[in-house]
């Protein structure tokens, strides 16, 4: 499963750690320089998110999808290789692709992450300084600006601004989601109504959680009760590592995995821009479809279910009033596991682009100093989903149906932005 460590990898990991970023194992090779600007601005976006919205993965997914759509459209306005995401962006063949990428990314980031304007403007100034002055640079900047304006305008009334509505009120009945420590709210109950980037959300609906009085539910509860408790005697050391390793915002981790794949396969700027756009569409739509299901079914989390098992109407379950999960439960309902949805959605896009035998290493901000090795995207996605049960924060059924929903979303998104020649 191990892959050779590329030159400068160790230095890159140290650099990213110093700026509070988790690093991938890959560095862009010399033969892939045409994708450098695309990868660079994806990394700048991740860096901008880390201090400012490091726990708001939904906002990350939306911003990254808009950013990568803008970069994709800017490049394809210069040379139309793939269908535009937002039609109508005008460009000229001689415009600088690197200037277009930088301008598109800069405008999206300073608009959607204004608190990180200083970081972004510094990176933008350096990017432009490295380019030769002249008409190509000027036209590239203008093309990138038009692409960013078109894509941000398209999303201006997409529902993200009202996603905190309506305020969630728990019902005093078994199975209904209750607030979990240390939170006294339910996060973004309206996110399921945000306009998707590619998919039809209704086409990706799920059947729902298991009935509380079923044997299948009792088995799931017993599993997470044993393996997910903070002092579990059945969870292995590796499973504990896996739980901590994947306890990270999905958009950040899966963008780093996408970067590694792009660099390893030597994609050019247009290919890389399409790959990152599709990955981020899948991540964003995974959250939207997943949250639509979460607040449709309002299913309680394991910590609530285990403590209240005496009242669930199932003779096969037993309560434990002092039970604690290994990791903090996020403040949203259980079903489905959107962490799992996003992992499989991104993995399916990457499998479509690269196949499922690409070996890569990954590190994580939530478990510094640990590198894990993967022999394909599906292996990483499976481990990503399993981690939620090991952490004690999801039932297995939520993970299994999250896998099914995520795979379907990833396959649907993979067909977007087709080649035009």
N, C-alpha and C positions, 0 to 999 in steps of 0.2 A: 504493500500500500504506500510505501514511502516514495517520494519523488525527489530527484536531485535538487539541492538548494542552489538557486541561481546566484550569480555574482551580485554583490551589494545587498543581498536579502537581509543579512544581519544588520547592516547599517540602516536599512530602511525601517526594519522593525523597531530599532532603538529610537529612530527619529519620530516615528508615529507614536510610540509610547510616551515620548517626551511631550507630545502635544495632546495627550489623552485620547489617542486613537488606537484602535486595534488594527493590526497589520495583516495583509495577505502574504502568502509565501512567494508571490511572483513579482518580478520587476519587468517593465517593458523592455524587450530585447531590442538590439540596434536595428534589426530588420523591420521593426514595427513602428518606426518613428512617425509615420503618418497618422497614427492613432494617439500620439502623445498628448495633444491638446484635449482631445475628448476625455481621455483617462484622467488627465490632470484636473480638469474642471469637475469631474465626478468626485475626485478626492477632496477638492476644495469645498464642495457642497457638504460632504460628510464631516469635514473638519468644522464647518460653520454650524452644523447641527449639534455637535458633541457638547459644547458648553451651554448652548442656548435652549435647545429643545430635546435634550438627550433622552427624556422619558416620554415624549409625545411622538410615538412612532407613526400615528395616523397623519399628523401634520408633515412628518418627514416624507411619507409615501406620496402625498399629494404634491409637495414642492419638488421632489425628485422627478416625478412623472412629468410635471410641467417643464422643468429644466431640460430633461432629456428629450422631450418632444421638440422643444425650441432648438436645441443643438442639432437634432436630426433634420428639422425643417430648414435650418440655415444652410447646412451642407447641401441638401438636395435642391435648394434654390439656386445654388452655384452650379451643380452638376446633378441632374435628375436621374439618380440610379434607383431610388425606391420611392414609392408613393408618399406624398406629404401627409403628415398627420392633420395639420390645419392648412387647407389649400389657400393659395393666393399670395404667398410670400414671394416677393420679387427679388431676383438676384442676377448677377452677370457672371459669365464664365471665367473672367480673369480675376475675380475677387479672391482675396486671401482666405482660404478655409480656416486657418488658425485664428485670424482676426474675427471671422464670423462666429466661430465657436466661443471665443472669449467674450465677445460682446453679448451674445445670446445668454450665456451663463451668468455673466455679470448682472445684466438687467433683471433677470429672474430673481437672483439671490438678494440683491439690494432692495428689491421691491417686497419680496415675501419674507425676508429675514433682515429687516432694517437694522436690528440691533447688532448684526454682524457686518455692517457696511465697511468698517475699517479693515477687517480681514480681507473682505472680498475686493475692495478697491486697491489694496496693496498688491494682491495677486494679479489683478487686472492691469495695473500699471506696469508690473514686471513683464507680463505677457506681451503687452503692446510694445514695450521697449525693446524686446527681443526681435521684433519684426522690422523689416525695411520700410521706411516711410515711402509713400507713393500712392498712386491711384488704387492699386490692389488692396492695400491696407484700409484705405478710406471706404472703399466699396464693401470690403468684408465686414467692417464694423457696422455699416448701414444695414447690411443683410441680416446680421445677427440681431440687431436692434428690432428690425421688422418682425423677425421670427418670434422673438420674445414677446413683443407687443401683441402679436396675433394669438399666441397661445395663452398668455395671461388674460387677454380679453375674452377668449372663449370660456375660461373658467371663472370669470368674475362673479357670476351668479349661480355657481354650481351647488350651493347648499352647505358648503363647509362653514360659513359664518354663523349658521343657525343650528349646528350639529349638537349643541348643548341642550336643545329643546326637543321634546318637553322634559322637564325634570323628572327623573325616575323616582317612583314611590313604591317601595316594597310592599307586597301583600303578606298578611300574616297567615300563610298557609304553607304546608310542606311542599318542597320542590321549587318555590319561588325564590329568585335571587335576593339575598340579603347582603347588605354592606359587609365587607370583610376588613378586619384589622390591617392597617391602622386608618382605613378610609371611612368617611361618613357620606359618601356619594357614589354614584354610578357614572362612569366616564362616557361622554359623548353618545348619549342614547339616540341621537338623530343622525349619526354618521351613515347608517344604512340607507338614508335618503339622499346622500350626496350623489351627484351625477357621475356615473362610471366613465372611465376613459375609453373602454372598448366593449365590454360585455353587456348583455342584457341580464340584469340582476335576477329577474324572475326566473330565467332559464336555469339558474344555479341554486334554486331553493332546495332545502333538505327536509327529511321527514320529521326530524325532531329528536329529543332525548328519549331514553328508554323509560317506560312506565315505572313509577316508583315501586309498584308491587310485583315487578317481574324478577325472575331469577337472574336474568342478565344484568339488571341494575345492581342486584345484591353482589354479584361477582365483581363488577367494576368497583363498587364501594369497598369491598374487602381488599381488592388489589391495591388501590391507592392508599387505603388506610394502613396497609402493611409497608409498602415500598416507599410511600411518599412522606411518612412522618419524619419529623426532624431527627429523631433518635432511632431510626429504623434499623432492625437487625437483619433484614432481608435485602436491603439495597446494597449492591456491591460498591467497592471503592470507585470503579470505573463509572458506574451509573451515577454516583454522586458528582464525579468530575463532569460528566455529560450534562447533568442538570445545571450546574453552575456555568459551564462553557456556553450553552445556548441561551442563557438568561440575559439576553441582549436584544435591543431593538432590531427587529427583522430587517427593515430596509437597509440599515448600516451593514449588517453582516452579509446579506445576500448581494449587495452592491460590491463588496470587496471580493466575494467569490466570483462575481461576473468579471471584475477587473482582471483577476488572475487568469480566467479562461480566455479572455480577449487577448491578453499579453502572450499567453502560452501558445495560442494558435496564430498569432501575428496578424490579426485583423487590421485592415486599414481604417481610416477615419470614418468612412461611410458605413462600413460593416459594424464597427464598434458603436457608432451612434445609434444604429438600428437595434443592435443587441441590448444596449442599455435602455433605450426607449421601451422596448418590449418587456424587459425584466421589470422596469418600474411601473409600467401599465399593469402588469400582472400583480405586483405587490399592492398598488393602490386599489385596484378592483377587488383583490382578495380581502382587503379590510372592509370595503364597502359591502360586498356580498356577505362576508362573515358577520359584520355588525348588524346587518338586516336580520340575520337569523338569531343572533344573540338576544336582541330585544323583542323579537317575535316570540321566542320560547322562554326567555327569562329564567333559565334553569340555574339552580343554586350551585355554588362551588363545593368541592369536597370538604373543606373545613367546616362549612355550615351543615352539610349533609351528615357528616360523621358525628358531630356533636348532637344533632337533633334526630338521630336515627330511630329513637324510641317512638317518634311521632310520624314516621314515614309510611306506616301501614304495611310494612314488609316484615314478616316474621323471621326472615333470613338475615336481617341486619341487626347490629347491636351498637349502641351509642358509646362514645368516649368523650366525655365532657372536657377533657384536658388536651385533646389531640391538637398538634400543631404541625403545619407543613414544613418541609425543609426550607422553602423560600417563600417570600411574601407573595400573597395572592393578588394579582392585578385587580383593579376595581371595576370589573365588567363581568357579565354573566359567563357561565361555563361553556355553553354549547353554541357553535363549535369552537374548537381551539383555533383562533385566528393565527396564532404563531405557526401552527401546523399548516393552515390554509396557505399562508404566505410562502412558507418554505417549499411546499410542493408546487405552487403556482410558478415561483421563480425557477425551480428545478426543471419543470417541464419546458419552459422557454429555453433554458440553457441546453437541455437534452436535444431539443429540436435544432438548435444552432450548432452544437458540437458533438452530439452523441453522448453516451453515458459511460464512456471508459476513460475520460480525462482524469488523471490523477493530480491531486493538489493538496497542499498543506493549508491550514488555517489557524489563526490565533484569535483570541477574544478579549475584549476589554473587561469582561466580567470575570475572567480567570487569567490574569496576567502570568506570563511565563510558561504557559502550557500550549503546545502545538499539537493539533490533531491531524491525522492523515486520512484522506479519502480517495477511494478508487472510482468515484463517480458521483454525479449530482444526486441521484436517488438515494445513495447511501447516506449522504449528508442530510437530505430532507427527512429520511426515516429517523435518523438519530435526533434531529431537531424536534420532531414531533414526540418521540419517546421521552425526551427530556422533561416534558410538562407533567407526565405521570410520575417520573422519578422525583420531581420537585414538589409533588403533592398538591398541585394547583389545577389539575384537570382530570376528569374521568377518561378512561380509555375510549369510550364511545365518542366523546367529543373530539378526540385525536383521530380516530378512525374515519369519522365523517368529515373532519377537517381535511384529511388526506384526499378523500374523494372529491370534495368541493374544490380544493386547490388544484388538483390535477386537471379537472375539467376547465377551470379558469385559465390555467397555463396553456392548455391546448387551444382554447378559443383565441387567446391573445396572440399566440404564435403565428396565426394566419394574417395578422395586421401588417401594414406597411410592406406590401409585396414589391418585388423587383419590377421595374418598368422596362427593363431591357436585358 
